[in-house]
Each structure stands twice: as structure tokens, then as C-alpha cells.
Amino acid sequence: MYIPYGTQSIDEDDIQAVVDVLRSNFLTTGPAVAQFEKKVADYVGAKYAVAVSNGTAALHVACLAAGIKKGDEVITTPITFAASSNCVLYCGGTPVFADIKKDTYNIDPDDIRRKITKKTKAIIAVHFTGQPCEMEEIHAIAREYNLLVIEDAAHALGADYKGKMVGSMSDMTTFSFHPVKHITTGEGGMIMTNSDALYERLSLFRTHGITRDENLLTVNDGDWYYQQLELGYNYRITDIQCALGISQLDKLDLFIENRKKIVRRYNDAFANVEEVVTPYQQEECNSSWHLYVIQVKKRKEIFDKLRAAGIGVNVHYIPVYSFPYYQKHGYDNVHCQNAEKLYENLISLPIHAKLTQSEQDYVIEHVITAVKDC
């Protein structure tokens, strides 16, 4: 037996949606892309959506649209996948790491404020595990210092913050559709915005900086004519992927409800196990529960025991600034105390729409046995 920490859930409707596109006239950029964008935009309540090839591309395009360049600083969290800060480096900017809060594990608004300098241009707030960051405080800071806010919501499709859906609140919000996320397009990503100007730039950077839009052309030689206005990238997504995404989105609410049931069972099972610290959830917010993380002592011994039992536990995440690349490029003296302490004790347990009750019982039994034995 092997129980992964996360995996896709594909049914016959998803397969048929892809087959239908394979039999159509469009495989790359066709009508399914626009349909998927509209469907996600409507779901989260955003004005615009720009679908791209993956979640990292979404972050990169967002930073390009924000105008991040050499000399600019962008504040983000170290407890995230490297893409959340690499996207700043791609643009020549400098990531600055603010520490996390001890309870939510999300970026600490107080430390954001401490890290602001005259070079700060944006904040990338990462909704770790699907729990929204404290966006009211972050937006207040951004208004005070005239900063852009980008939400990395790779974990948080379907989450809401004080009645507002993640994806509807900030200058830009990015999603990922990797197979371990709530819905999948194989690989894929999307940027949400309510800004006409940002939407225009996002659309350009996705497609080589090239446009046929008559309102943007400096001259127009005819219907065949196009111009490159920016140095963009080929970050386009395909109709094949978007057809899968459209079908998957129909099941998103069910997937999230299944995850919440799994969370409730984990919480109940570990409620009286003092060796296990379960995730704290802030009030007035609904996590979409991409991850279920616990804190334990003697993490490596427990991790190895669970892996040996066929349980695909993982660790999310290693503080980004501790990687050799970052250490060699000016981050050797960076320390975020809360993030480092969390990393020492953190384990991600299996949570996904296909996890059965018997599989979860198996995980719970082995976690309790492992923490008692260690």
C-alpha cells in the first residue's frame, strides 16, 4: 500500500471533455481557454482571468505586469515553494523574507511592516495550506506605502476571507492547477485581476508581448498585422488543458467539502494526542485545505516511520532562503525565527479528494503509534 499526500481526481466526464477537444479544430489556444478563464473569474468574483502554462508562469507574469525590476524589493514568506520568490528574481528584483505567524503559519503583517524600505514595490502574500492571510492588514500596509499586492493562492482556490473569495480582493492573485491542487489541468496556472491596465499587461506578457488589438497597435497595416509591444514569453495554456479544467471546476466545491471532512476526522483523532499539534484556523475565514500539516517532535524519526509504512508524508516547506542558491546570493545572514522553528517540526499528512476513510484510519493509527514510540 502507498498513500500519497496529494493526487488528482479524474473521472469519465473529465476524460470525455479532453477527448472532445482532441476531436475539435483547436488544440492550443482556442475557445476552451476563454471559457475556462470566464468560469474561474465568475467563481471567485474577479473581473479578469488570464490562464497560463503553470503556476510559476502565473507568478512571473504577475511580477512583470507589476513592473518589478532591478533595484525593486518584494516582501514574501519563506514558508512556501521557491516559485513565490523566484518570480521576483526572474524580473531582476530582490525578494525580502518576512517571518510567519506562530499560529496560522502565514506571513506576519507586523514583520512585513518592519521589512519595508524605500525600495519596496510589492507584497506577495502566500495562503499557506489554503488558509487566507490577514488581507485587511496587508491591504492597509499596501495603501500606506503605495505597494502592489499579489496573492499567491496556489493552495487556496475556493477559500474565502471574511466573506470575500480569494482571487477577488487584490491587485493580482495567482492560482496553480498542478495535479496535487484542488483541480488540475495537468500543468496550468491563472492570474486574476480587477484592473483593466494590469489585465492588458498580463495578456501581453503571456504571449511574447505580441498583440493584434487595434487599440494597442501603433500602426495597422491590415487584418493580418500584429506588433510586439513588450518582451514577453510563451506562457500560453492549451485548449486540451482548459477543457479538463472546465470539467474539474464543476466538482471543486465537492472536492473541498471532501477535504473538510478529512480535516475534521484528523482533528478529532488527534485532539487528545499531546504529541501532535494540529493546524489552527483563524475565525471568519474558510480554508480550502490544500494541505493538512501537523507539528511533532523528532520529526525525522516519525517521518521515516510513516514513509516505511507506505504513507507518502511530505514536508511543506523548507525556508526558501536556506537553499544553496539563495545562500550564495546574499541570504546567508537571513533568519526568520518562527519559520525555522516550524520547519523543524512540520509534516504534511495525506489529504485529497480520493482519500478513503480506511486509508485515513491507517494514517491516523500510524501517526499516533509513531509519536508515542518516538
N, C-alpha and C positions, 0 to 999 in steps of 0.2 A: 504493500500500500504506500502511496505517496500523495500527500495532501498539499497542494500549492498554496502559498499565501494569497495569491490572486490569479484569476484566469478569466477569459472571455466566456460569455454565454450566448451561443449561436443556435438559432432554431431554423426550421424549414422556411419560415417567412423571410428570414434574413438571406438564406441561400437563394430563394427564388428572386428576391429583389436584385441580387447581383447577377443572376442568370439573365434576367430581363434586360439589364444594361448591356451585358455581353452580346445579346442578340439585337441591340439597337445600333443606331448610327454613331453614337458618341461613346467613347471610352475614356477620353481625357477630360477636358473642360467642356462640359455640356450643360443641359438643363438641370441635372441632378445636383450640381454644385450650388446653383442659386436656390433650389428647393430646400436643400439641407441648411443653407445659411438662413433662409427665412424661418424655417421651422425652429432652429435653435434660438434665433433672435426673438421670435414670438414666445417661446417657452420661458426665457429669462427676462423678457421685457426690455430688451435693448433695441435701439433704432437700427443699428447696422451690425452685420456679421461678415467677417472675411475668413473664409476657410483656406487653410494652408496644409502643407505636406506633413507636418508633425508639430508637436507641442513646443519643441525648441525653436523651430522656424517662427512659430507664433510670437514667442518672446523676442526673438531677434527683430522681426518686423515691427513689433510694438516699440522697441527701443529706437529703431531707425525712424519711425514716424514721430517719436518724441523728440528727435533731433539730438540724441545723445552722441557726443563726440569727444575727442581727446581733450582732457582737462576737466571734463564733467565728472561728478561723483553721483552715484546712485546707491541709496541705502536699501539693504535687504537683509534677510535672515541667513545664518549659517546652517540651520537645520532644514535642508532642502536638497533636492537633486541639483547637481552642478549647473544645469542649464539656467537656473534662476539668476546666477551671477555671471556665467559665461556670456550671456547675451549682452551684457554691458561691455565686456572685454571685446566682443566682436566689433563693437562700434568705436573702440578706442577709449572708452570711458573707464572709470575706476569704481569697482564695487566696494562699498563700505558696509561692514557687517555690524548690525545692532544685535544685542543679545535677545534671548527669548524670555517669555514669562514662565515662571515655575509651574503655574497651574495649567494653562492652555497649551503651552509649548509653541505658541505663536509669537511673532515679533513683538517686542515691548515698545509701545509708543513713547514711554519716557526715555528709553535708550535711543530711539530714533531722534528725538529732540536733542539729546546730548551729542549725537554724531553729525548734526547739520553744520556745514561750513558755507562759506561764500561760493564754493564750487558745486554744492549740492543742486541737482536739477530734478531728481525724481525719487520716488519710493516704490520699490517692488515688494508688495505685501503678499506673502505666500500663505494660503489657507491650508495649513498642515493637517493632514489626515481627513480633510473635508470640513473641519471646524473653521468658520469665518473668523478672521482677525477683527480687532476692535476698530472697525472702519470709521465710526464717528470721530474718534480721537485722531486717527490717521488723516482723515479729510480736514479736520481742524488745523492740524500741523501744516498740511499742504497749502491750505488757504493762507495761513500766516506767513509762510515763506515762499509763496508762489511756486510750488512744486507740482509736477505731474504725478499722478498715482496710477500705477499699473498693478492690477491684481493677478498674481499667478494662481489661477484657480484650477490647475491640473487635477487636484484632488476634490474639487468642490462643485462639480456640475450637479445642480439640483438642491444645493444648500441655500439657506436664506439667513439674512442678518436683520433682525428686528423688523421682520415683515417684508424686507426687500430681497429679491432674488440676487444671488451672486451672479454678476455679469451685467447688472443694470445700473451700478452705482458710480463707478469711477471713470476716469478718462479712457482707460482701456482695461479689458480683462481677457486673459488668455485661458483656453481650455486645451486639454490633451485627450485624444481618442485612442491611446495605446491599449492593447488588449487587456491590461490589468485594471484599466479605469472603468468607470460606471457603464459607459457604452464604448464601442470600438468601431473604428473604420480600418482596422489593421494597423496602420500608422495614420496620423492625421492630427490637425490642430485647428484652432479658430480664435480670432480676436474679435471681441465685442466692443463697440463704442457708440456713444450718442452724438458724437461730434462729426459734422459734415467735413470739416477740414482734415481731421485725423482719418476718417474713412477714405478720403481721396488719396492720402499718402499711403495708407495701408494697402490699398488696391494697387497702387503703382509699384511699391516695393515687392509685392508678391510676384509680379510678372515683369521682371527685368527693368522696371521703371518705364515700361512702354505703355502707351495709350492710343486708342482711336477716338477718344472722347473729343468731339468738336469744340467743346467749351474749354478744353485744355491745350489744344494744338496752337502753336504759334503761327503756322500757315497750314493750309489744307489743299492738297493737290488733287483730291478726289476721294471716292469711296474706298479705294484701296490703301489710302495713306495712313501712316501711323508715325509716331515720334517717340524717341526715348527721352524722357524728361529727367529721370534720376538714374543713379547706378543701383539697379535693383537686382533681384535674384529670381531663379526659377524655383519658387516655393509653391507651385500650383498643386492642388489635390485633384484626384481623378473622379469621374462620374461613377466608376466602379466602387470606389471607397465611399462616396457620398450616398449612393443607393443603400449600402449597408448601414451607414449612419442614420439615414431616414427611418429605416426599419427598426433599428435599435432604439431610437429615441421614443418610439411608441411604447417601449417597455421600461423606460427609465424609472418611472415612479414605482413600478413593481420591483425593479432591481433594488431601489433604495429602501423600500419597505422590507424586503428580504434581509438587507444588511442590518437594518434597525432591529429586526427580530434576533439576528445573530448577536448583536451587541447586548441586547437585554439578557440573553442566555449567558453570555460571558460575564456580564456584570453580576448577575445573580450567583453564578458558580463561584466567583472569586470574592464575593462580598465579605466572607469571614476568613479569608486566607490572608493573614497579615503580611506574608512574604511577597504578595503581589499588589502593586499599585495600579489601579485601573484608571482609564482616562477621565479627566474632569471635563465637564461640559458647561460653558457659560450660559446663563439664562437669556431668554429672548432670541436665541439663535437655534437653528436646526442644522446639524452637521449632516453631510451626505455619506459620511463613514467610508471613505476610500480605504482607510487603514484602521486597524484596531491595535493599539500599542500598549504594552504594559511595561512597568519598571520592576526589575528584580535585581537582587544582589547576586554576585557570582554569575554574571550574565554569560560568560563564555562556556562555563560548565553546563549551564542549563540549555543554552543554545545547542551545544554539541549533543546533549542527550535527546533533545527534541528532533534534531535532524536525523540522528541514528534511529529514531522511532518512525521515520518516514514522514515527518511533519515539516513542511517547507517554510519554517520560520525565516524571517529576514530581519535586518536592522535598517531602519529609516530615521535618521541618516547620520553619516559621518560628517562632522562640521567641515564645510567646504574649504575653509581657509587652511585646514590641516593637510590638504593634498600636496604632494611634492611640487606640482606646477605652481600653486599659489605660494608655497613656502619659498620658492626660488624667485618669486616676483613681488617681493615686498610685504608678504603677510606673515613673516616668521615671528613677529612680535605681537600678533593679534590674538587676543584671548577673550572669549565670551564665556564667563564662568557657568552660567546656567545651562548653556548649550553643551558645554563639555561634560558637565555632571550628568545631564540627561543621556548623552551618548554612552556613557559608561554602563548604564543600566537598562537600555532600551531593547525591546524585542517586539517585532510585529508578528501577530498571530494570523492564521488564515481567516480571511473574510472575503467572500464573493458570492454572487447570486446562485452558484451551483453547489455551494457547500451544504451537505446534508446534515440532518440532526445527529445521525450516528457518527459522522466524521467529526462534528464539533464535540460530541461527547468524548470521542477518542482524544482530541486535542486537549480538552479540559482535564481529563484524567491524567494525561502525561505531564501537563504543566504542573498540576498540584503535586504529583509524585516527585517531579524533578526539583521543585523549590523546597520540598520537605527534605529530600535526600541531600541537597547541597547546603 
